[in-house]
Amino acid sequence: IDSLRRTVSADRGLSLGRGDLTIEDVVRSEVRPLLKAWLDAHLPNLVERIVRAEIERLIGEEGR
């Protein structure tokens, strides 16, 4: 695994097509809209659930 990690790290600058575009650039540009859509759909509920749990925890601590 360490060998693979070193190889990937060394090839990070490998360019595609025009020569100024790396694999990392392509992946980033493809993943960004997917990640944004997922966050738009799920982040509000996640934040609400976490904040609610934290408030309940704090209220529970006050009662002790």
N, CA, C and O atoms as a GROMACS GRO file, in nm:
protein
  256
    1ILE      N    1   0.084  -0.119   0.000
    1ILE     CA    2   0.000   0.000   0.000
    1ILE      C    3   0.088   0.125   0.000
    1ILE      O    4   0.057   0.223  -0.068
    2ASP      N    5   0.196   0.121   0.076
    2ASP     CA    6   0.285   0.236   0.081
    2ASP      C    7   0.345   0.264  -0.056
    2ASP      O    8   0.362   0.380  -0.094
    3SER      N    9   0.378   0.158  -0.129
    3SER     CA   10   0.433   0.174  -0.264
    3SER      C   11   0.331   0.240  -0.356
    3SER      O   12   0.366   0.327  -0.435
    4LEU      N   13   0.205   0.198  -0.345
    4LEU     CA   14   0.099   0.258  -0.426
    4LEU      C   15   0.082   0.405  -0.391
    4LEU      O   16   0.067   0.489  -0.480
    5ARG      N   17   0.086   0.437  -0.262
    5ARG     CA   18   0.073   0.576  -0.219
    5ARG      C   19   0.185   0.661  -0.277
    5ARG      O   20   0.160   0.772  -0.324
    6ARG      N   21   0.307   0.610  -0.274
    6ARG     CA   22   0.421   0.686  -0.330
    6ARG      C   23   0.406   0.704  -0.480
    6ARG      O   24   0.435   0.811  -0.533
    7THR      N   25   0.360   0.600  -0.548
    7THR     CA   26   0.341   0.608  -0.693
    7THR      C   27   0.235   0.711  -0.728
    7THR      O   28   0.255   0.793  -0.818
    8VAL      N   29   0.124   0.707  -0.658
    8VAL     CA   30   0.016   0.803  -0.684
    8VAL      C   31   0.064   0.944  -0.654
    8VAL      O   32   0.036   1.036  -0.730
    9SER      N   33   0.136   0.962  -0.544
    9SER     CA   34   0.188   1.094  -0.510
    9SER      C   35   0.285   1.144  -0.616
    9SER      O   36   0.284   1.263  -0.650
   10ALA      N   37   0.367   1.057  -0.668
   10ALA     CA   38   0.465   1.096  -0.771
   10ALA      C   39   0.396   1.130  -0.902
   10ALA      O   40   0.443   1.217  -0.975
   11ASP      N   41   0.285   1.061  -0.934
   11ASP     CA   42   0.216   1.083  -1.061
   11ASP      C   43   0.107   1.189  -1.053
   11ASP      O   44   0.032   1.207  -1.149
   12ARG      N   45   0.097   1.257  -0.942
   12ARG     CA   46  -0.009   1.356  -0.924
   12ARG      C   47  -0.006   1.463  -1.034
   12ARG      O   48  -0.110   1.517  -1.069
   13GLY      N   49   0.111   1.493  -1.087
   13GLY     CA   50   0.123   1.594  -1.190
   13GLY      C   51   0.104   1.540  -1.331
   13GLY      O   52   0.121   1.615  -1.427
   14LEU      N   53   0.070   1.412  -1.346
   14LEU     CA   54   0.050   1.352  -1.477
   14LEU      C   55  -0.057   1.430  -1.551
   14LEU      O   56  -0.168   1.448  -1.500
   15SER      N   57  -0.025   1.477  -1.671
   15SER     CA   58  -0.120   1.560  -1.743
   15SER      C   59  -0.194   1.481  -1.850
   15SER      O   60  -0.148   1.376  -1.896
   16LEU      N   61  -0.309   1.533  -1.887
   16LEU     CA   62  -0.396   1.470  -1.986
   16LEU      C   63  -0.422   1.566  -2.101
   16LEU      O   64  -0.408   1.688  -2.087
   17GLY      N   65  -0.459   1.511  -2.213
   17GLY     CA   66  -0.508   1.591  -2.325
   17GLY      C   67  -0.417   1.705  -2.362
   17GLY      O   68  -0.310   1.685  -2.420
   18ARG      N   69  -0.460   1.825  -2.330
   18ARG     CA   70  -0.389   1.946  -2.368
   18ARG      C   71  -0.255   1.959  -2.300
   18ARG      O   72  -0.171   2.038  -2.343
   19GLY      N   73  -0.233   1.883  -2.195
   19GLY     CA   74  -0.106   1.890  -2.125
   19GLY      C   75  -0.111   1.975  -2.000
   19GLY      O   76  -0.022   1.965  -1.916
   20ASP      N   77  -0.212   2.059  -1.986
   20ASP     CA   78  -0.221   2.143  -1.866
   20ASP      C   79  -0.330   2.095  -1.770
   20ASP      O   80  -0.358   2.161  -1.671
   21LEU      N   81  -0.392   1.982  -1.800
   21LEU     CA   82  -0.501   1.928  -1.720
   21LEU      C   83  -0.458   1.796  -1.658
   21LEU      O   84  -0.421   1.703  -1.730
   22THR      N   85  -0.462   1.787  -1.526
   22THR     CA   86  -0.422   1.664  -1.459
   22THR      C   87  -0.543   1.577  -1.428
   22THR      O   88  -0.657   1.622  -1.435
   23ILE      N   89  -0.517   1.452  -1.396
   23ILE     CA   90  -0.624   1.361  -1.356
   23ILE      C   91  -0.697   1.418  -1.235
   23ILE      O   92  -0.819   1.413  -1.225
   24GLU      N   93  -0.620   1.473  -1.144
   24GLU     CA   94  -0.679   1.533  -1.024
   24GLU      C   95  -0.775   1.646  -1.062
   24GLU      O   96  -0.882   1.659  -1.002
   25ASP      N   97  -0.738   1.728  -1.160
   25ASP     CA   98  -0.825   1.837  -1.207
   25ASP      C   99  -0.956   1.782  -1.263
   25ASP      O  100  -1.063   1.835  -1.235
   26VAL      N  101  -0.946   1.676  -1.343
   26VAL     CA  102  -1.065   1.616  -1.405
   26VAL      C  103  -1.157   1.559  -1.297
   26VAL      O  104  -1.278   1.584  -1.299
   27VAL      N  105  -1.099   1.484  -1.204
   27VAL     CA  106  -1.180   1.425  -1.098
   27VAL      C  107  -1.246   1.534  -1.015
   27VAL      O  108  -1.364   1.526  -0.983
   28ARG      N  109  -1.170   1.636  -0.980
   28ARG     CA  110  -1.224   1.745  -0.899
   28ARG      C  111  -1.341   1.812  -0.971
   28ARG      O  112  -1.444   1.840  -0.908
   29SER      N  113  -1.327   1.839  -1.100
   29SER     CA  114  -1.434   1.907  -1.173
   29SER      C  115  -1.558   1.819  -1.188
   29SER      O  116  -1.669   1.870  -1.196
   30GLU      N  117  -1.539   1.687  -1.192
   30GLU     CA  118  -1.654   1.596  -1.203
   30GLU      C  119  -1.722   1.572  -1.068
   30GLU      O  120  -1.844   1.558  -1.062
   31VAL      N  121  -1.644   1.569  -0.962
   31VAL     CA  122  -1.700   1.540  -0.830
   31VAL      C  123  -1.767   1.663  -0.769
   31VAL      O  124  -1.865   1.649  -0.696
   32ARG      N  125  -1.716   1.780  -0.797
   32ARG     CA  126  -1.768   1.902  -0.733
   32ARG      C  127  -1.919   1.918  -0.749
   32ARG      O  128  -1.986   1.941  -0.648
   33PRO      N  129  -1.979   1.907  -0.869
   33PRO     CA  130  -2.125   1.923  -0.878
   33PRO      C  131  -2.201   1.811  -0.806
   33PRO      O  132  -2.309   1.835  -0.752
   34LEU      N  133  -2.145   1.690  -0.807
   34LEU     CA  134  -2.210   1.580  -0.736
   34LEU      C  135  -2.209   1.605  -0.585
   34LEU      O  136  -2.309   1.585  -0.517
   35LEU      N  137  -2.095   1.650  -0.535
   35LEU     CA  138  -2.083   1.679  -0.392
   35LEU      C  139  -2.174   1.795  -0.353
   35LEU      O  140  -2.238   1.791  -0.248
   36LYS      N  141  -2.181   1.897  -0.436
   36LYS     CA  142  -2.268   2.011  -0.408
   36LYS      C  143  -2.413   1.968  -0.401
   36LYS      O  144  -2.486   2.008  -0.310
   37ALA      N  145  -2.456   1.887  -0.496
   37ALA     CA  146  -2.595   1.839  -0.496
   37ALA      C  147  -2.624   1.757  -0.372
   37ALA      O  148  -2.730   1.771  -0.311
   38TRP      N  149  -2.529   1.670  -0.333
   38TRP     CA  150  -2.549   1.587  -0.214
   38TRP      C  151  -2.557   1.674  -0.089
   38TRP      O  152  -2.644   1.654  -0.004
   39LEU      N  153  -2.465   1.770  -0.079
   39LEU     CA  154  -2.466   1.859   0.037
   39LEU      C  155  -2.594   1.943   0.042
   39LEU      O  156  -2.652   1.960   0.149
   40ASP      N  157  -2.637   1.995  -0.072
   40ASP     CA  158  -2.762   2.072  -0.076
   40ASP      C  159  -2.880   1.989  -0.027
   40ASP      O  160  -2.969   2.040   0.041
   41ALA      N  161  -2.881   1.861  -0.062
   41ALA     CA  162  -2.992   1.774  -0.026
   41ALA      C  163  -2.985   1.725   0.118
   41ALA      O  164  -3.089   1.708   0.182
   42HIS      N  165  -2.865   1.702   0.171
   42HIS     CA  166  -2.852   1.635   0.300
   42HIS      C  167  -2.798   1.720   0.415
   42HIS      O  168  -2.826   1.691   0.531
   43LEU      N  169  -2.723   1.824   0.385
   43LEU     CA  170  -2.658   1.900   0.492
   43LEU      C  171  -2.756   1.966   0.588
   43LEU      O  172  -2.734   1.959   0.709
   44PRO      N  173  -2.864   2.029   0.542
   44PRO     CA  174  -2.956   2.091   0.638
   44PRO      C  175  -3.010   1.991   0.742
   44PRO      O  176  -3.015   2.023   0.861
   45ASN      N  177  -3.049   1.872   0.698
   45ASN     CA  178  -3.099   1.772   0.792
   45ASN      C  179  -2.990   1.725   0.887
   45ASN      O  180  -3.015   1.705   1.006
   46LEU      N  181  -2.869   1.706   0.835
   46LEU     CA  182  -2.758   1.663   0.921
   46LEU      C  183  -2.728   1.767   1.028
   46LEU      O  184  -2.711   1.734   1.145
   47VAL      N  185  -2.722   1.893   0.987
   47VAL     CA  186  -2.693   2.000   1.083
   47VAL      C  187  -2.804   2.008   1.187
   47VAL      O  188  -2.777   2.020   1.306
   48GLU      N  189  -2.929   2.003   1.142
   48GLU     CA  190  -3.041   2.010   1.236
   48GLU      C  191  -3.035   1.896   1.338
   48GLU      O  192  -3.055   1.918   1.457
   49ARG      N  193  -3.009   1.776   1.291
   49ARG     CA  194  -3.004   1.660   1.380
   49ARG      C  195  -2.889   1.674   1.481
   49ARG      O  196  -2.906   1.643   1.599
   50ILE      N  197  -2.774   1.718   1.435
   50ILE     CA  198  -2.658   1.733   1.524
   50ILE      C  199  -2.681   1.844   1.625
   50ILE      O  200  -2.650   1.828   1.743
   51VAL      N  201  -2.736   1.957   1.580
   51VAL     CA  202  -2.762   2.069   1.671
   51VAL      C  203  -2.867   2.028   1.774
   51VAL      O  204  -2.853   2.058   1.892
   52ARG      N  205  -2.972   1.961   1.729
   52ARG     CA  206  -3.077   1.916   1.822
   52ARG      C  207  -3.018   1.822   1.927
   52ARG      O  208  -3.049   1.835   2.046
   53ALA      N  209  -2.935   1.727   1.885
   53ALA     CA  210  -2.873   1.634   1.980
   53ALA      C  211  -2.783   1.708   2.079
   53ALA      O  212  -2.782   1.675   2.198
   54GLU      N  213  -2.710   1.807   2.032
   54GLU     CA  214  -2.622   1.883   2.121
   54GLU      C  215  -2.704   1.965   2.220
   54GLU      O  216  -2.669   1.972   2.338
   55ILE      N  217  -2.812   2.026   2.175
   55ILE     CA  218  -2.899   2.102   2.266
   55ILE      C  219  -2.958   2.010   2.371
   55ILE      O  220  -2.962   2.045   2.490
   56GLU      N  221  -3.005   1.894   2.330
   56GLU     CA  222  -3.061   1.798   2.426
   56GLU      C  223  -2.954   1.754   2.526
   56GLU      O  224  -2.984   1.736   2.644
   57ARG      N  225  -2.832   1.736   2.480
   57ARG     CA  226  -2.723   1.698   2.570
   57ARG      C  227  -2.696   1.808   2.672
   57ARG      O  228  -2.678   1.781   2.790
   58LEU      N  229  -2.694   1.934   2.625
   58LEU     CA  230  -2.668   2.046   2.715
   58LEU      C  231  -2.781   2.064   2.816
   58LEU      O  232  -2.756   2.091   2.933
   59ILE      N  233  -2.903   2.048   2.771
   59ILE     CA  234  -3.018   2.059   2.861
   59ILE      C  235  -3.011   1.948   2.966
   59ILE      O  236  -3.040   1.972   3.083
   60GLY      N  237  -2.974   1.829   2.924
   60GLY     CA  238  -2.960   1.718   3.017
   60GLY      C  239  -2.852   1.743   3.121
   60GLY      O  240  -2.867   1.702   3.236
   61GLU      N  241  -2.744   1.809   3.083
   61GLU     CA  242  -2.636   1.840   3.177
   61GLU      C  243  -2.680   1.945   3.279
   61GLU      O  244  -2.634   1.942   3.393
   62GLU      N  245  -2.767   2.037   3.238
   62GLU     CA  246  -2.814   2.141   3.330
   62GLU      C  247  -2.898   2.081   3.442
   62GLU      O  248  -2.898   2.132   3.554
   63GLY      N  249  -2.969   1.973   3.412
   63GLY     CA  250  -3.056   1.911   3.511
   63GLY      C  251  -2.983   1.832   3.616
   63GLY      O  252  -3.045   1.787   3.713
   64ARG      N  253  -2.856   1.813   3.603
   64ARG     CA  254  -2.780   1.732   3.699
   64ARG      C  255  -2.741   1.810   3.820
   64ARG      O  256  -2.676   1.756   3.910
   0.00000   0.00000   0.00000
